[in-house]
Amino acid sequence: MIKINSVTYKDILHNVNMTLNKGFNYIYGPNGAGKSTLLDCISNLNQKYTGEISGNDSLVYLNQNLYFSYKLKFKDFVHFVFSLEGIKNYKTLFFEYAEKYGLTEEFTSNWNKRIGSLSGGERKRLYFSTICCLDRDWYLFDEPFSGVDTSGKEYMCDQFNNLISMDKGIIITTHETEPLNKISFVKKHILNDS
């Protein structure tokens, strides 16, 4: 469980209180309400807030502004992320995951390509898939469906349901609610801009 108590940050978040239990948590609200900022705080990317957040020790966060040099190769991104975890057999693990979701052909085709030569959707699938291979209690995604086609959204929802079945916690923000219909159970949390 992640508990958010009286979290305030600049003029963006004002005394936010929220309890997030394992399963699928959808934080919604209007543009500018502070959804991305709240995820930054939960992940400790932003530590300049007041208040308290607990239960966020084991998480991974894919924010919407993830940037890696477009010169970096697909395989080097996977290697980099896995090496941060001390995972040596990264290619085997990554392709076992790809096979489970029918992505082996795409990932094999892209393995030696530069990230910059991939489509936006292919980059998103690379980042999303690599993050989902990591073993954490919590997975945070900021606008994961943005720029992703229908089949990509279905794949993401399949992965979300798989993580839920493994008793993991997921927190997302999104303005695209249609894909959420494919999630087994969605807990909604509103974040107002006041």
C-alpha positions in Angstrom: 0.0 0.0 0.0 1.2 3.5 -0.8 0.0 6.2 1.5 0.1 9.9 0.6 -0.4 12.2 3.5 -0.8 16.0 3.2 1.5 16.2 0.1 1.9 19.8 -1.2 4.3 21.0 -3.9 4.5 24.6 -5.1 1.2 25.8 -6.5 0.6 22.4 -8.2 -0.3 19.9 -5.4 -2.3 21.1 -2.4 -2.6 18.8 0.7 -3.1 15.6 -1.3 -4.2 12.6 0.7 -4.6 9.2 -1.0 -4.3 5.5 -0.2 -3.3 3.3 -3.2 -3.7 -0.4 -2.7 -2.2 -3.2 -4.9 -4.0 -3.7 -8.1 -4.8 -1.1 -10.8 -5.0 2.5 -9.7 -6.1 5.2 -12.2 -5.4 8.8 -11.1 -7.5 11.2 -13.2 -8.2 14.9 -13.3 -8.1 17.9 -15.6 -4.9 19.1 -17.3 -2.8 20.9 -14.8 -4.2 19.1 -11.8 -0.8 17.8 -10.9 -1.1 14.1 -11.9 2.4 13.8 -13.4 3.8 15.8 -10.5 2.2 13.5 -8.0 3.8 10.5 -9.8 7.1 12.3 -9.7 6.7 12.7 -6.0 5.6 9.0 -5.4 8.6 7.8 -7.4 11.0 10.2 -5.5 12.0 11.8 -8.8 10.8 15.0 -7.1 11.7 15.1 -3.4 11.0 18.8 -2.8 7.4 18.3 -1.6 6.1 18.6 1.9 4.0 15.9 3.6 4.7 12.2 3.6 4.6 9.3 1.2 5.2 5.8 2.4 5.1 2.3 0.9 7.0 3.5 -2.2 10.3 1.6 -1.7 10.0 -0.9 -4.5 8.8 0.8 -7.7 9.7 1.6 -11.2 8.4 4.7 -13.1 8.0 5.3 -16.8 7.2 9.0 -17.1 6.0 10.6 -20.3 9.2 12.6 -20.8 11.6 9.6 -20.8 14.5 10.5 -23.1 17.4 8.6 -24.4 19.7 9.6 -27.2 18.2 8.5 -30.5 21.7 7.2 -31.4 21.4 4.5 -28.7 20.5 1.1 -30.1 17.5 -0.9 -29.0 19.7 -3.6 -27.5 21.8 -1.1 -25.7 18.8 0.4 -24.0 17.7 -3.0 -22.8 21.2 -3.8 -21.6 21.5 -0.5 -19.8 18.3 -0.9 -17.8 19.0 -4.5 -17.0 22.6 -3.8 -16.0 21.3 -1.2 -13.4 19.5 -4.2 -11.9 22.6 -6.4 -12.0 20.8 -8.7 -14.6 23.5 -10.4 -16.7 21.3 -12.6 -18.9 19.3 -9.6 -20.1 18.8 -10.8 -23.7 17.4 -14.2 -22.7 15.1 -12.7 -20.1 13.9 -10.0 -22.5 13.2 -12.4 -25.3 11.4 -14.8 -23.0 9.1 -11.8 -22.1 8.8 -11.0 -25.8 7.7 -14.5 -26.7 5.1 -14.5 -24.0 3.4 -11.4 -25.6 4.0 -12.2 -29.3 6.7 -9.6 -29.7 9.7 -11.8 -30.6 9.6 -10.9 -34.3 9.4 -7.1 -33.7 12.0 -7.1 -31.0 14.4 -9.3 -33.1 13.9 -7.0 -36.1 14.6 -3.9 -33.9 17.4 -5.3 -31.8 20.3 -3.7 -33.7 18.4 -0.5 -34.8 19.0 2.9 -33.3 16.1 4.2 -31.1 15.8 7.2 -33.4 14.9 4.9 -36.4 11.9 3.4 -34.5 8.4 4.8 -34.7 7.0 6.5 -31.7 4.9 3.4 -30.9 7.9 1.1 -31.2 9.9 3.2 -28.8 7.0 3.2 -26.3 6.7 -0.6 -26.6 10.5 -0.9 -26.0 10.4 1.4 -22.9 7.2 -0.2 -21.6 8.4 -3.8 -22.1 11.8 -3.2 -20.6 10.3 -1.6 -17.5 7.7 -4.4 -17.1 10.5 -7.0 -17.1 11.8 -5.6 -13.9 10.5 -7.1 -10.6 9.0 -4.4 -8.4 6.0 -4.2 -6.1 4.7 -1.0 -7.9 4.7 0.1 -11.6 4.0 3.8 -12.4 3.1 4.9 -15.9 2.4 8.5 -16.9 0.2 8.7 -20.0 1.2 5.2 -21.3 -1.4 5.1 -24.1 -0.3 8.4 -25.7 0.8 7.9 -29.3 0.2 4.1 -29.1 -2.1 2.3 -31.6 -5.0 0.0 -30.8 -2.9 -3.2 -30.8 -0.3 -1.5 -28.6 -2.9 -0.4 -26.1 -4.3 -4.0 -26.0 -0.8 -5.3 -25.4 -0.3 -2.8 -22.5 -3.6 -3.8 -20.9 -2.7 -7.5 -21.2 0.6 -6.7 -19.4 -1.3 -4.7 -16.8 -3.6 -7.6 -16.1 -0.6 -9.9 -15.9 1.0 -7.7 -13.3 -2.2 -7.5 -11.3 -2.4 -11.3 -11.4 1.1 -11.3 -9.8 -0.2 -9.1 -7.0 1.7 -6.0 -8.2 0.5 -2.5 -7.9 0.0 -0.2 -10.9 -0.6 3.5 -10.9 -1.3 5.3 -14.2 -2.5 8.7 -15.4 -4.2 8.9 -18.8 -6.7 10.9 -20.7 -7.5 7.9 -22.8 -10.0 5.9 -20.8 -11.2 3.4 -23.5 -8.3 1.0 -22.9 -9.2 0.8 -19.2 -12.2 -1.3 -20.2 -9.8 -4.2 -20.7 -8.5 -4.0 -17.1 -10.0 -6.5 -14.7 -10.7 -4.0 -11.9 -9.9 -0.3 -11.9 -9.7 1.8 -8.8 -10.2 5.5 -9.6 -8.6 8.4 -7.7 -9.5 11.9 -8.6 -6.9 14.7 -8.4 -8.5 18.2 -8.6 -6.6 21.3 -9.5 -7.6 23.1 -6.4 
